[in-house]
Amino acid sequence: MSAPTPALRALTPPAAPPPVADGAASGWVRGPVWDGFWLLSPLWIAPTVALLGAGWPSAWDSPVQSFYLVVSALFWIGHRFSSTWMAWMSSAYRPLLKAQPMRFVVVPVLAVWGIFAVVLDPAELLPGTPLLRAAALGAVDYLLVTWHFAAQHFGLLSLYRARAGRGGEAGLRRRDRAFAVGVGGGMVLLAEVARGLTAVPDAWLPAALRWSAVVTWAPVALWVGGATTALVTALLVARELRAGPRSRPRALYVAGLGGAVLSAFFLDPFLFLALWTIPHWLSAMALASVVVSGEPAPPREARWHRLFHGVNRSAPRWLLAVALVGLVVTPLFEVEAAGGPDDRPMVHALGPTLEAAMTGPVWLPWLLALGLATGLLHYLLDRAVWRLSDPLVREATAPLLRGSVRGR
């Protein structure tokens, strides 16, 4: 599973609960329709992929593949660039670039160069081939992206908790974290190992995870993990509906997350891939669009930010721009995707000549390094732009926290 939305930690809750928007007593971020499409997307993606995959022996051979191809082309790499765009191309974060250059510039740039140096090693100082070093980094990336997904779920639960006026409830915050990390991270990892899913190529897994004991206990692990996920999800939904003040959006989010994780244990692996990755991309893009479109007008001397302000100030325009950028460059990232190039449809659609060039010995290490480096850049900058314990970050994300973004 590659991350291709919304960071090692997205939407980490601030030290003090953010102010709730006027009219947000219902608990929605921007309203049931907007939230339903962008933030609660498992609730419409699940019936969509079920309908598209009905009657087909394999979801991979069904229209689900075309659906996933279109969505990933628009939002996979677009979501990966969203945090970079927020940090470097939005005037909302201009004060942070000046105040915290190490966090927002120096460390991310050094991390990118470090990935290229490890994978390519032009001086031949490191052991192993470029592909073996990329495989080792890929295993680390798999753990980081698992945490990245879990952290986004915790952030969204925190945002809905604040919207419900319950941001200061320490016990609820701990339950949100436990659910996001335990179910949204741990249970997914358990299901993927037990089922041998191709989220990470088998060669990347350490030998300990290929012990015969894993094979022996895999069926038990699947049923126990699935039952635990279903039970915990049902209990949390019921508790949320009984809470005061009650938050239907939070209940829907918990239900959608639990259902997506449950699919990892029992459904076709490709259906799980769609249910797990697409909501992450959509949430990341949507939240970023709210923040960016509410940025202040940059001063005259900020020529770099003035260059992008015309795109940033309109959420639909920004979404379209980032989606188009992702659409253009996505083929360059196919070989970095989970399972390798043969498991991704877009490379094959490029034609045999370009496919051979992209997956050949000359370009392959460079493309692997590019994918791993931009992934790490995304994790670092996503953590930076959503570090809501920082007052400057809270000021930058005020349009989202206060609901002050104008509807455009």
C-alpha positions as a LaTeX table, in Angstrom:
\begin{tabular}{lrrr}
\hline
Residue & $x$ (\AA) & $y$ (\AA) & $z$ (\AA) \\
\hline
Met1 & 0.00 & 0.00 & 0.00 \\
Ser2 & 1.55 & 3.28 & $-1.05$ \\
Ala3 & 0.53 & 6.63 & 0.08 \\
Pro4 & 0.13 & 7.72 & $-2.84$ \\
Thr5 & $-4.38$ & 13.00 & 2.31 \\
Pro6 & $-3.91$ & 14.01 & 4.25 \\
Ala7 & 2.30 & 13.01 & 7.09 \\
Leu8 & 3.58 & 11.26 & 10.12 \\
Arg9 & 0.73 & 12.97 & 11.86 \\
Ala10 & $-2.10$ & 14.87 & 10.18 \\
Leu11 & $-4.22$ & 17.24 & 12.21 \\
Thr12 & $-2.54$ & 16.65 & 15.54 \\
Pro13 & $-4.86$ & 18.33 & 18.03 \\
Pro14 & $-3.67$ & 21.59 & 19.54 \\
Ala15 & $-2.86$ & 22.08 & 23.17 \\
Ala16 & $-6.14$ & 23.93 & 23.53 \\
Pro17 & $-9.25$ & 22.95 & 21.54 \\
Pro18 & $-9.69$ & 25.10 & 18.44 \\
Pro19 & $-12.67$ & 27.40 & 18.30 \\
Val20 & $-15.77$ & 25.88 & 16.79 \\
Ala21 & $-17.20$ & 27.61 & 13.76 \\
Asp22 & $-20.41$ & 29.54 & 14.07 \\
Gly23 & $-23.22$ & 27.29 & 13.00 \\
Ala24 & $-21.05$ & 24.19 & 13.43 \\
Ala25 & $-23.10$ & 22.88 & 16.34 \\
Ser26 & $-24.22$ & 20.03 & 14.10 \\
Gly27 & $-20.63$ & 18.79 & 14.15 \\
Trp28 & $-19.95$ & 19.00 & 10.41 \\
Val29 & $-16.76$ & 20.60 & 9.09 \\
Arg30 & $-18.44$ & 22.27 & 6.12 \\
Gly31 & $-21.80$ & 20.53 & 5.85 \\
Pro32 & $-23.17$ & 17.03 & 5.25 \\
Val33 & $-22.71$ & 17.07 & 1.47 \\
Trp34 & $-19.11$ & 18.34 & 1.49 \\
Asp35 & $-18.11$ & 16.16 & 4.44 \\
Gly36 & $-19.92$ & 13.19 & 2.97 \\
Phe37 & $-17.97$ & 13.33 & $-0.26$ \\
Trp38 & $-14.51$ & 14.31 & 0.97 \\
Leu39 & $-14.13$ & 13.23 & 4.61 \\
Leu40 & $-16.65$ & 10.39 & 4.94 \\
Ser41 & $-15.96$ & 8.93 & 1.52 \\
Pro42 & $-15.86$ & 5.23 & 2.60 \\
Leu43 & $-19.64$ & 5.51 & 2.94 \\
Trp44 & $-20.02$ & 6.08 & $-0.82$ \\
Ile45 & $-16.89$ & 4.33 & $-2.07$ \\
Ala46 & $-17.93$ & 1.01 & $-0.50$ \\
Pro47 & $-21.24$ & 0.68 & $-2.41$ \\
Thr48 & $-19.56$ & 2.02 & $-5.56$ \\
Val49 & $-16.82$ & $-0.62$ & $-5.67$ \\
Ala50 & $-19.30$ & $-3.30$ & $-4.58$ \\
Leu51 & $-21.55$ & $-2.43$ & $-7.51$ \\
Leu52 & $-18.68$ & $-2.20$ & $-9.99$ \\
Gly53 & $-17.19$ & $-5.48$ & $-8.82$ \\
Ala54 & $-20.44$ & $-7.45$ & $-8.67$ \\
Gly55 & $-20.40$ & $-10.59$ & $-10.80$ \\
Trp56 & $-16.68$ & $-10.52$ & $-11.50$ \\
Pro57 & $-14.45$ & $-13.34$ & $-10.23$ \\
Ser58 & $-11.73$ & $-10.83$ & $-9.35$ \\
Ala59 & $-12.09$ & $-7.17$ & $-8.52$ \\
Trp60 & $-8.80$ & $-6.51$ & $-10.32$ \\
Asp61 & $-10.39$ & $-7.61$ & $-13.61$ \\
Ser62 & $-13.61$ & $-5.68$ & $-12.99$ \\
Pro63 & $-14.54$ & $-2.03$ & $-13.64$ \\
Val64 & $-13.20$ & $-1.33$ & $-10.14$ \\
Gln65 & $-9.75$ & $-1.20$ & $-11.73$ \\
Ser66 & $-10.80$ & 1.61 & $-14.08$ \\
Phe67 & $-12.44$ & 3.48 & $-11.21$ \\
Tyr68 & $-9.32$ & 3.17 & $-9.09$ \\
Leu69 & $-7.09$ & 4.16 & $-11.99$ \\
Val70 & $-9.00$ & 7.39 & $-12.61$ \\
Val71 & $-9.14$ & 8.38 & $-8.93$ \\
Ser72 & $-5.47$ & 7.55 & $-8.32$ \\
Ala73 & $-4.41$ & 9.51 & $-11.41$ \\
Leu74 & $-6.21$ & 12.58 & $-10.06$ \\
Phe75 & $-5.55$ & 12.35 & $-6.34$ \\
Trp76 & $-2.70$ & 9.97 & $-5.45$ \\
Ile77 & 0.28 & 12.13 & $-6.33$ \\
Gly78 & $-1.83$ & 15.27 & $-6.01$ \\
His79 & $-2.40$ & 14.46 & $-2.34$ \\
Arg80 & 1.30 & 13.78 & $-1.89$ \\
Phe81 & 2.12 & 17.25 & $-3.20$ \\
Ser82 & $-0.62$ & 18.95 & $-1.17$ \\
Ser83 & 1.43 & 19.40 & 2.01 \\
Thr84 & 4.41 & 20.67 & 0.02 \\
Trp85 & 2.16 & 23.18 & $-1.72$ \\
Met86 & 0.72 & 24.31 & 1.59 \\
Ala87 & 4.14 & 24.75 & 3.17 \\
Trp88 & 6.01 & 26.41 & 0.32 \\
Met89 & 3.40 & 27.97 & $-1.97$ \\
Ser90 & 0.72 & 29.30 & 0.37 \\
Ser91 & 1.03 & 32.72 & 1.99 \\
Ala92 & $-0.68$ & 31.27 & 5.07 \\
Tyr93 & 2.57 & 29.48 & 5.91 \\
Arg94 & 4.91 & 32.32 & 4.95 \\
Pro95 & 5.45 & 33.31 & 8.63 \\
Leu96 & 6.33 & 29.69 & 9.42 \\
Leu97 & 8.89 & 29.49 & 6.64 \\
Lys98 & 10.62 & 32.50 & 8.18 \\
Ala99 & 10.25 & 31.44 & 11.82 \\
Gln100 & 10.99 & 27.72 & 11.43 \\
Pro101 & 13.30 & 27.20 & 8.43 \\
Met102 & 14.77 & 24.00 & 9.89 \\
Arg103 & 11.39 & 22.30 & 10.15 \\
Phe104 & 9.93 & 23.58 & 6.88 \\
Val105 & 12.96 & 23.79 & 4.58 \\
Val106 & 16.30 & 22.47 & 5.81 \\
Val107 & 15.28 & 19.08 & 7.22 \\
Pro108 & 12.89 & 18.21 & 4.32 \\
Val109 & 15.49 & 19.13 & 1.68 \\
Leu110 & 18.23 & 17.18 & 3.45 \\
Ala111 & 15.91 & 14.18 & 3.75 \\
Val112 & 15.20 & 14.23 & 0.01 \\
Trp113 & 18.89 & 14.43 & $-0.85$ \\
Gly114 & 19.62 & 11.68 & 1.66 \\
Ile115 & 17.16 & 9.30 & $-0.01$ \\
Phe116 & 18.72 & 9.91 & $-3.42$ \\
Ala117 & 22.20 & 9.44 & $-1.97$ \\
Val118 & 21.29 & 6.11 & $-0.34$ \\
Val119 & 19.50 & 4.70 & $-3.36$ \\
Leu120 & 21.90 & 5.90 & $-6.06$ \\
Asp121 & 25.17 & 6.06 & $-4.02$ \\
Pro122 & 27.24 & 7.58 & $-6.83$ \\
Ala123 & 30.45 & 7.11 & $-4.82$ \\
Glu124 & 29.64 & 3.40 & $-4.25$ \\
Leu125 & 30.27 & 3.69 & $-0.51$ \\
Leu126 & 27.23 & 1.67 & 0.64 \\
Pro127 & 26.72 & $-2.09$ & 0.42 \\
Gly128 & 24.20 & $-3.71$ & $-1.87$ \\
Thr129 & 22.71 & $-2.69$ & $-5.18$ \\
Pro130 & 20.52 & 0.38 & $-5.68$ \\
Leu131 & 17.44 & $-1.85$ & $-5.85$ \\
Leu132 & 18.30 & $-3.62$ & $-2.59$ \\
Arg133 & 18.82 & $-0.31$ & $-0.83$ \\
Ala134 & 15.53 & 0.96 & $-2.26$ \\
Ala135 & 13.85 & $-2.21$ & $-0.99$ \\
Ala136 & 15.18 & $-1.59$ & 2.52 \\
Leu137 & 13.93 & 1.99 & 2.43 \\
Gly138 & 10.62 & 0.71 & 1.09 \\
Ala139 & 10.16 & $-1.44$ & 4.19 \\
Val140 & 10.71 & 1.63 & 6.35 \\
Asp141 & 8.34 & 3.61 & 4.15 \\
Tyr142 & 5.68 & 0.94 & 4.67 \\
Leu143 & 5.82 & 1.42 & 8.43 \\
Leu144 & 5.82 & 5.20 & 8.05 \\
Val145 & 2.83 & 5.19 & 5.73 \\
Thr146 & 0.91 & 2.91 & 8.09 \\
Trp147 & 1.51 & 5.43 & 10.87 \\
His148 & 0.72 & 8.24 & 8.44 \\
Phe149 & $-2.72$ & 6.82 & 7.69 \\
Ala150 & $-3.47$ & 6.16 & 11.37 \\
Ala151 & $-2.39$ & 9.68 & 12.28 \\
Gln152 & $-4.74$ & 11.20 & 9.71 \\
His153 & $-7.63$ & 9.24 & 11.20 \\
Phe154 & $-6.75$ & 10.54 & 14.65 \\
Gly155 & $-6.59$ & 14.06 & 13.29 \\
Leu156 & $-10.00$ & 13.86 & 11.65 \\
Leu157 & $-11.54$ & 12.36 & 14.76 \\
Ser158 & $-9.98$ & 15.24 & 16.71 \\
Leu159 & $-11.40$ & 17.78 & 14.28 \\
Tyr160 & $-14.88$ & 16.30 & 14.61 \\
Arg161 & $-14.45$ & 16.13 & 18.36 \\
Ala162 & $-13.71$ & 19.86 & 18.41 \\
Arg163 & $-16.62$ & 20.55 & 16.09 \\
Ala164 & $-18.89$ & 18.78 & 18.57 \\
Gly165 & $-17.63$ & 21.01 & 21.38 \\
Arg166 & $-15.80$ & 18.14 & 23.08 \\
Gly167 & $-12.23$ & 19.03 & 22.20 \\
Gly168 & $-11.19$ & 19.28 & 25.83 \\
Glu169 & $-12.28$ & 15.75 & 26.82 \\
Ala170 & $-8.98$ & 14.00 & 27.59 \\
Gly171 & $-10.59$ & 10.57 & 27.88 \\
Leu172 & $-12.26$ & 10.87 & 24.50 \\
Arg173 & $-9.00$ & 12.05 & 22.98 \\
Arg174 & $-7.25$ & 8.93 & 24.31 \\
Arg175 & $-9.99$ & 6.70 & 22.89 \\
Asp176 & $-9.68$ & 8.41 & 19.52 \\
Arg177 & $-5.94$ & 7.83 & 19.48 \\
Ala178 & $-6.32$ & 4.19 & 20.54 \\
Phe179 & $-8.92$ & 3.55 & 17.84 \\
Ala180 & $-6.97$ & 5.34 & 15.11 \\
Val181 & $-3.65$ & 3.67 & 15.92 \\
Gly182 & $-4.96$ & 0.29 & 17.07 \\
Val183 & $-7.62$ & $-0.28$ & 14.42 \\
Gly184 & $-6.54$ & 2.16 & 11.72 \\
Gly185 & $-2.92$ & 1.04 & 11.98 \\
Gly186 & $-2.37$ & $-2.16$ & 13.92 \\
Met187 & $-5.34$ & $-4.13$ & 12.59 \\
Val188 & $-4.53$ & $-3.17$ & 9.02 \\
Leu189 & $-0.95$ & $-4.35$ & 9.50 \\
Leu190 & $-2.21$ & $-7.62$ & 11.01 \\
Ala191 & $-4.60$ & $-8.24$ & 8.12 \\
Glu192 & $-2.00$ & $-7.52$ & 5.45 \\
Val193 & 0.58 & $-9.83$ & 7.02 \\
Ala194 & $-1.94$ & $-12.62$ & 7.65 \\
Arg195 & $-3.36$ & $-12.48$ & 4.11 \\
Gly196 & $-0.06$ & $-11.89$ & 2.35 \\
Leu197 & $-1.42$ & $-8.80$ & 0.62 \\
Thr198 & 0.82 & $-7.08$ & $-1.91$ \\
Ala199 & 0.81 & $-3.74$ & $-0.13$ \\
Val200 & 4.54 & $-4.37$ & 0.22 \\
Pro201 & 6.32 & $-6.91$ & $-1.97$ \\
Asp202 & 7.03 & $-10.13$ & $-0.11$ \\
Ala203 & 10.76 & $-9.64$ & $-0.63$ \\
Trp204 & 10.60 & $-6.46$ & 1.45 \\
Leu205 & 9.21 & $-8.18$ & 4.54 \\
Pro206 & 11.68 & $-9.37$ & 7.17 \\
Ala207 & 12.14 & $-13.10$ & 7.46 \\
Ala208 & 10.43 & $-13.12$ & 10.87 \\
Leu209 & 7.13 & $-12.26$ & 9.17 \\
Arg210 & 7.48 & $-15.23$ & 6.81 \\
Trp211 & 7.80 & $-17.86$ & 9.51 \\
Ser212 & 5.61 & $-20.90$ & 9.14 \\
Ala213 & 3.82 & $-19.83$ & 12.32 \\
Val214 & 2.35 & $-16.91$ & 10.45 \\
Val215 & 0.89 & $-19.22$ & 7.85 \\
Thr216 & $-0.38$ & $-21.60$ & 10.52 \\
Trp217 & $-2.11$ & $-18.94$ & 12.58 \\
Ala218 & $-3.20$ & $-16.67$ & 9.73 \\
Pro219 & $-6.83$ & $-17.94$ & 9.60 \\
Val220 & $-7.21$ & $-17.51$ & 13.37 \\
Ala221 & $-5.62$ & $-14.06$ & 13.21 \\
Leu222 & $-8.01$ & $-13.01$ & 10.45 \\
Trp223 & $-11.13$ & $-14.03$ & 12.35 \\
Val224 & $-9.94$ & $-12.67$ & 15.68 \\
Gly225 & $-8.78$ & $-9.42$ & 14.11 \\
Gly226 & $-11.98$ & $-9.05$ & 12.10 \\
Ala227 & $-14.21$ & $-9.77$ & 15.10 \\
Thr228 & $-12.24$ & $-7.36$ & 17.28 \\
Thr229 & $-12.47$ & $-4.62$ & 14.67 \\
Ala230 & $-16.22$ & $-5.10$ & 14.25 \\
Leu231 & $-16.85$ & $-5.17$ & 18.01 \\
Val232 & $-14.74$ & $-2.11$ & 18.82 \\
Thr233 & $-16.28$ & $-0.16$ & 15.94 \\
Ala234 & $-19.82$ & $-1.04$ & 16.97 \\
Leu235 & $-19.17$ & $-0.09$ & 20.59 \\
Leu236 & $-17.64$ & 3.26 & 19.64 \\
Val237 & $-20.47$ & 4.10 & 17.23 \\
Ala238 & $-23.06$ & 3.25 & 19.87 \\
Arg239 & $-21.20$ & 5.29 & 22.47 \\
Glu240 & $-20.93$ & 8.25 & 20.11 \\
Leu241 & $-24.66$ & 8.21 & 19.39 \\
Arg242 & $-25.39$ & 8.21 & 23.12 \\
Ala243 & $-22.88$ & 10.95 & 23.94 \\
Gly244 & $-23.78$ & 14.49 & 24.75 \\
Pro245 & $-23.52$ & 16.49 & 22.64 \\
Arg246 & $-24.06$ & 13.76 & 20.07 \\
Ser247 & $-22.02$ & 13.95 & 16.87 \\
Arg248 & $-23.40$ & 12.08 & 13.89 \\
Pro249 & $-20.37$ & 12.96 & 11.74 \\
Arg250 & $-18.05$ & 11.35 & 14.29 \\
Ala251 & $-20.23$ & 8.26 & 14.42 \\
Leu252 & $-20.22$ & 8.05 & 10.62 \\
Tyr253 & $-16.46$ & 8.49 & 10.49 \\
Val254 & $-15.89$ & 5.71 & 13.03 \\
Ala255 & $-18.26$ & 3.44 & 11.12 \\
Gly256 & $-16.56$ & 4.18 & 7.80 \\
Leu257 & $-13.09$ & 3.61 & 9.19 \\
Gly258 & $-14.08$ & 0.38 & 10.93 \\
Gly259 & $-15.79$ & $-0.91$ & 7.81 \\
Ala260 & $-12.74$ & $-0.16$ & 5.65 \\
Val261 & $-10.45$ & $-1.97$ & 8.09 \\
Leu262 & $-12.88$ & $-4.90$ & 8.27 \\
Ser263 & $-12.64$ & $-5.25$ & 4.49 \\
Ala264 & $-8.91$ & $-5.93$ & 4.88 \\
Phe265 & $-9.70$ & $-9.18$ & 6.68 \\
Phe266 & $-12.36$ & $-10.65$ & 4.43 \\
Leu267 & $-12.83$ & $-8.86$ & 1.08 \\
Asp268 & $-10.92$ & $-9.00$ & $-2.18$ \\
Pro269 & $-7.55$ & $-7.30$ & $-1.53$ \\
Phe270 & $-8.09$ & $-4.85$ & $-4.37$ \\
Leu271 & $-11.42$ & $-3.75$ & $-2.90$ \\
Phe272 & $-9.64$ & $-3.09$ & 0.37 \\
Leu273 & $-6.96$ & $-1.11$ & $-1.45$ \\
Ala274 & $-9.63$ & 1.16 & $-2.94$ \\
Leu275 & $-11.47$ & 1.54 & 0.37 \\
Trp276 & $-8.27$ & 2.30 & 2.24 \\
Thr277 & $-6.32$ & 4.62 & $-0.02$ \\
Ile278 & $-8.95$ & 6.72 & $-1.81$ \\
Pro279 & $-10.48$ & 8.20 & 1.40 \\
His280 & $-6.99$ & 9.14 & 2.57 \\
Trp281 & $-6.27$ & 11.04 & $-0.64$ \\
Leu282 & $-9.63$ & 12.78 & $-0.72$ \\
Ser283 & $-9.42$ & 13.90 & 2.91 \\
Ala284 & $-5.92$ & 15.28 & 2.48 \\
Met285 & $-6.82$ & 17.21 & $-0.65$ \\
Ala286 & $-10.04$ & 18.58 & 0.82 \\
Leu287 & $-8.54$ & 19.80 & 4.09 \\
Ala288 & $-5.62$ & 21.40 & 2.27 \\
Ser289 & $-7.99$ & 23.16 & $-0.14$ \\
Val290 & $-9.88$ & 24.73 & 2.76 \\
Val291 & $-6.71$ & 26.09 & 4.35 \\
Val292 & $-5.08$ & 27.28 & 1.13 \\
Ser293 & $-8.19$ & 28.99 & $-0.22$ \\
Gly294 & $-8.47$ & 30.99 & 3.00 \\
Glu295 & $-4.90$ & 32.31 & 2.89 \\
Pro296 & $-4.31$ & 36.05 & 3.33 \\
Ala297 & $-3.31$ & 38.16 & 0.35 \\
Pro298 & 0.51 & 38.09 & 0.20 \\
Pro299 & 2.40 & 41.39 & 0.48 \\
Arg300 & 3.84 & 42.96 & $-2.65$ \\
Glu301 & 7.39 & 41.87 & $-1.84$ \\
Ala302 & 6.36 & 38.19 & $-1.55$ \\
Arg303 & 6.61 & 37.55 & $-5.28$ \\
Trp304 & 6.76 & 33.77 & $-4.94$ \\
His305 & 3.52 & 33.60 & $-2.98$ \\
Arg306 & 1.83 & 36.21 & $-5.15$ \\
Leu307 & 2.56 & 33.95 & $-8.12$ \\
Phe308 & 0.36 & 31.19 & $-6.64$ \\
His309 & $-2.24$ & 33.32 & $-4.89$ \\
Gly310 & $-4.54$ & 33.45 & $-7.90$ \\
Val311 & $-4.81$ & 29.65 & $-7.83$ \\
Asn312 & $-4.83$ & 29.29 & $-4.06$ \\
Arg313 & $-7.68$ & 31.68 & $-3.31$ \\
Ser314 & $-10.24$ & 29.43 & $-5.00$ \\
Ala315 & $-10.62$ & 25.94 & $-3.53$ \\
Pro316 & $-12.02$ & 24.38 & $-6.76$ \\
Arg317 & $-9.27$ & 26.03 & $-8.81$ \\
Trp318 & $-6.60$ & 24.78 & $-6.41$ \\
Leu319 & $-8.00$ & 21.24 & $-6.42$ \\
Leu320 & $-8.05$ & 21.23 & $-10.20$ \\
Ala321 & $-4.48$ & 22.54 & $-10.44$ \\
Val322 & $-3.06$ & 19.99 & $-8.01$ \\
Ala323 & $-5.04$ & 17.17 & $-9.63$ \\
Leu324 & $-3.68$ & 18.12 & $-13.06$ \\
Val325 & $-0.12$ & 18.21 & $-11.73$ \\
Gly326 & $-0.65$ & 14.76 & $-10.23$ \\
Leu327 & $-2.16$ & 13.47 & $-13.47$ \\
Val328 & 0.86 & 14.58 & $-15.48$ \\
Val329 & 3.55 & 13.19 & $-13.18$ \\
Thr330 & 1.82 & 10.05 & $-11.86$ \\
Pro331 & 3.47 & 7.74 & $-14.43$ \\
Leu332 & 6.86 & 8.66 & $-12.98$ \\
Phe333 & 5.80 & 7.24 & $-9.62$ \\
Glu334 & 4.28 & 3.96 & $-10.80$ \\
Val335 & 7.40 & 1.89 & $-10.16$ \\
Glu336 & 7.46 & 3.09 & $-6.55$ \\
Ala337 & 3.91 & 1.84 & $-5.96$ \\
Ala338 & 3.29 & $-1.20$ & $-3.81$ \\
Gly339 & 3.81 & $-4.45$ & $-5.63$ \\
Gly340 & 6.08 & $-3.02$ & $-8.30$ \\
Pro341 & 5.31 & $-1.83$ & $-11.81$ \\
Asp342 & 3.65 & $-5.03$ & $-12.97$ \\
Asp343 & 0.84 & $-4.56$ & $-10.44$ \\
Arg344 & $-0.09$ & $-1.08$ & $-11.61$ \\
Pro345 & $-2.23$ & $-0.52$ & $-14.72$ \\
Met346 & $-0.98$ & 2.92 & $-15.74$ \\
Val347 & 2.54 & 1.88 & $-16.72$ \\
His348 & 1.12 & $-0.66$ & $-19.17$ \\
Ala349 & $-1.13$ & 2.01 & $-20.64$ \\
Leu350 & 1.87 & 4.14 & $-21.58$ \\
Gly351 & 2.97 & 1.83 & $-24.36$ \\
Pro352 & 5.76 & $-0.77$ & $-24.55$ \\
Thr353 & 8.55 & 1.67 & $-25.47$ \\
Leu354 & 8.01 & 4.09 & $-22.58$ \\
Glu355 & 7.23 & 1.25 & $-20.20$ \\
Ala356 & 10.52 & $-0.45$ & $-21.03$ \\
Ala357 & 12.40 & 2.80 & $-20.54$ \\
Met358 & 10.78 & 3.52 & $-17.17$ \\
Thr359 & 11.35 & 0.04 & $-15.77$ \\
Gly360 & 14.77 & $-0.49$ & $-17.32$ \\
Pro361 & 18.04 & $-0.60$ & $-15.37$ \\
Val362 & 18.97 & 3.02 & $-16.18$ \\
Trp363 & 15.86 & 4.82 & $-14.94$ \\
Leu364 & 14.51 & 2.41 & $-12.35$ \\
Pro365 & 16.79 & 3.46 & $-9.43$ \\
Trp366 & 16.13 & 7.13 & $-10.14$ \\
Leu367 & 12.36 & 6.61 & $-10.21$ \\
Leu368 & 12.45 & 4.55 & $-7.03$ \\
Ala369 & 14.48 & 7.27 & $-5.33$ \\
Leu370 & 12.05 & 9.91 & $-6.57$ \\
Gly371 & 9.07 & 8.03 & $-5.17$ \\
Leu372 & 10.66 & 7.32 & $-1.80$ \\
Ala373 & 12.02 & 10.87 & $-1.47$ \\
Thr374 & 8.73 & 12.59 & $-2.26$ \\
Gly375 & 6.96 & 10.20 & 0.12 \\
Leu376 & 9.29 & 11.16 & 2.96 \\
Leu377 & 8.96 & 14.83 & 2.03 \\
His378 & 5.19 & 14.43 & 2.27 \\
Tyr379 & 5.38 & 12.82 & 5.71 \\
Leu380 & 7.69 & 15.53 & 7.08 \\
Leu381 & 5.84 & 18.51 & 5.66 \\
Asp382 & 2.44 & 17.04 & 6.46 \\
Arg383 & 3.56 & 16.77 & 10.06 \\
Ala384 & 4.78 & 20.36 & 9.92 \\
Val385 & 1.73 & 21.97 & 8.31 \\
Trp386 & $-0.73$ & 20.16 & 10.62 \\
Arg387 & 1.25 & 20.57 & 13.86 \\
Leu388 & $-1.62$ & 22.33 & 15.56 \\
Ser389 & 0.12 & 22.51 & 18.91 \\
Asp390 & 2.04 & 25.39 & 17.30 \\
Pro391 & 0.23 & 28.77 & 17.55 \\
Leu392 & 1.58 & 29.82 & 14.14 \\
Val393 & 0.17 & 26.67 & 12.55 \\
Arg394 & $-3.18$ & 27.29 & 14.21 \\
Glu395 & $-3.14$ & 30.77 & 12.71 \\
Ala396 & $-2.32$ & 29.37 & 9.26 \\
Thr397 & $-5.11$ & 26.81 & 9.48 \\
Ala398 & $-7.64$ & 29.24 & 10.95 \\
Pro399 & $-9.98$ & 28.92 & 7.93 \\
Leu400 & $-10.45$ & 25.24 & 8.73 \\
Leu401 & $-10.54$ & 25.54 & 12.50 \\
Arg402 & $-12.95$ & 28.50 & 12.50 \\
Gly403 & $-14.94$ & 27.61 & 9.44 \\
Ser404 & $-14.20$ & 31.03 & 7.98 \\
Val405 & $-13.49$ & 29.93 & 4.42 \\
Arg406 & $-15.82$ & 31.50 & 1.92 \\
Gly407 & $-17.77$ & 29.08 & $-0.17$ \\
Arg408 & $-16.43$ & 29.27 & $-3.71$ \\
\hline
\end{tabular}
